[in-house]
Amino acid sequence: IILTILLNFTSLCIESNQDYLAFYYLEIINKEATFPEIFFQKVLSRYFTLLLTARQNEPIPTEELHAIYTTLTLTGLSKYATELKLFFELHMNSPK
């Protein structure tokens, strides 16, 4: 539950252009050991990390991003995958 709350905060930080706080929350999430029970949260953590990296005008491995969308689609979450794609496109560029 705590990881989900941190991911929600991360999303809000990105929407508010507070990338430094988003990175801080992701750092906490990434310190957690990966177990099957938190697989979804870890995948979203990676998604947000890729988004924040793109916002810094750094190259990202797009195959990882597409793998996240594919994984969500294959597990019955195609609507959520589409929402994440739109979120990425909307928030990819950080205002200067």
N, C-alpha and C positions, 0 to 999 in steps of 0.2 A: 504494500500500500504506500509506503514512504517513497519508493522509487517512482511510482505513478504520480504522486504529488510533485516530486522534483521535476518530472518530465512536463507536467502541466505548467509549472513555474518557468521551465526552460522555454516552452512555447510562448508564454506571455512575454518573457524577456525579449525574445526575437521579434515579436510583434511590436514591442516598445523600443526596439533598437538599443537594447541594453545587453549587447553581446558579451561583455565581460562577466555579467551575472549569469548568463546562460552557460558560458564555459565553466564557471564555478560549480553550478549544479551538475553539469555533465561530469566534471572531475569526481564529484562525490559518487555518482552512479557508477562510473568506470572503475572505481576502487573496489566495488563489490565483486565478489567471486561470482562466476557465471554458473547457474544451475538451470535445469529445464524449467523450473517454476518461474524464473524471471527472464526467460528467453525473449518474450515480447518486449519487455522494458529495455533489454540490452540492444535489441534491434532498433528500437526507436532512438536510443541513445546514439547509436552509430549514425542513423539518419540525421539527427540534429547536428552531430559533429561534422558530417559532410556539408550540411547547409551552412554552418558557420564558417567552415573552411572556404567555401565558395564565396561567401560574403567578404572575405579578406582578399579576394582576387587571386587565390591560390588554386592550382589545378586539383581536381578531385578525381578519384577513380570512378568514372560514371558507371562502370560495370557493377560496382557495389551498390550504387543507388538503384540501378535497374534490378539487381538481385533482391533488394528489399521489396520493391514493388511486386516482383514476381512471387516472392514467398508469401506476401500478404494475399495476393490474388489466388494462389494455389490452395490457400487455407481458408478460402471463403470470405476473405475480406477485401474483395475487389473495390467496393465503394470507398473503403478507407484508404486503399492504395491510391485511388484517384484523388481523394482529398489531400493526401500527402504530396502528390505531384503538383497540385494546384498551390498548396502552401509553399512548396519549394520555389515554384516559378514566381509567386507573388513576393516572397521575402528573400530571394537569392541576392539581390543587390541591396547592400546597406547604404542608406543615405550618407553622403559625405558632409 
